């Protein structure tokens, strides 16, 4: 027995990985050796997916073949559509995504095959399907017709088109694509770890991705972006920010979108998203959400700097997505649409060198008790 408090596995290394590197003190994020700034400036999400899965940037023919495979996989199985149409219209979109992923497992011809080839095909199919499911759910719950994806266009273009029904402009596509790149992987974060824990029992890829989706949903992880939006809506206007934050401080409440287990500097993804949020606001002639977000940072950050608490990826993505016309409860599913690439890259790595995760706990419960019949309790 021990009185040591649970550590949340802080600083515990549970796997060797060649996918993603974070320097938390310098605020640096690197995928397969490439700095995130370099990738956001130059790559497409599809190229980053290939990079994370295979370790190298694709050649032109490899990229063409990936785009082709994704386009082929962007089709709604009739059975899945029937399942979604039976769900209550107010279902949480993250629950819907988990249900859809489990259902896709029942329909995938390779669902139970554990070969690297089958896992690769399944990863591509899920990467194509999660945006379809997310946008279709939004349309189904609002009574809109579903839209066909365009095989000539990128995943980012298709997401925005299928969600809104309008062809997005180039800047919106570029920004959304960059957001997908920024969310694609993040080392052993909670959802990736839970995917790897499930896979380590030699459970299949769909089941492991389901675990990850359910883990991402929580407000301490992927759900924080939606929570930031709720906070901004609660604040209502720039004039109210100071008083609202004073109340948060008095109530000792955590500010969502701040803090990180690994970063003790501003999250490099937040730096990029901040610029995007500002530019999107200007283009939409709706800078209010960006200005409120920045004011929250100005007021709150100095009060927690001594603890190494800075804005994280979720802080500025909320105002950016909002100005793009995306509903708040779609923010975390968007995170999943991107992170599915990172999850599956980690699953390939886990399956290739597997050992079951089985940590220990300190037993702090009672001992030596004797059985009492129910009449004597
Ligand atoms: N607002 C205010 N204080 C915060 C904070 C926040 N968002 N995040 C952490 N802190 C404080 C804690 O209260 C704690 O203070 P204490 O030492 O005085 O008790 C200290 O900073 C350490 O925080 P802790 O919660 O132990 O860190 P963690 O590594 O276990 O948790 C997070 C990391 C991300 C879960 C945590 O920072 C958090 O809850 N953030 C808000 C949710 C969020 O944005 N999640 C998305 C992450 S990408």
Boltz pocket constraint, residues with backbone or C-beta under 6 A from the ligand:
constraints:
  - pocket:
      binder: B
      contacts: [[A, 8], [A, 219], [A, 220], [A, 221], [A, 222], [A, 224], [A, 253], [A, 254], [A, 255], [A, 256], [A, 257], [A, 258], [A, 259], [A, 260], [A, 261], [A, 262], [A, 304], [A, 307], [A, 309], [A, 312], [A, 313], [A, 314]]
      max_distance: 6.0
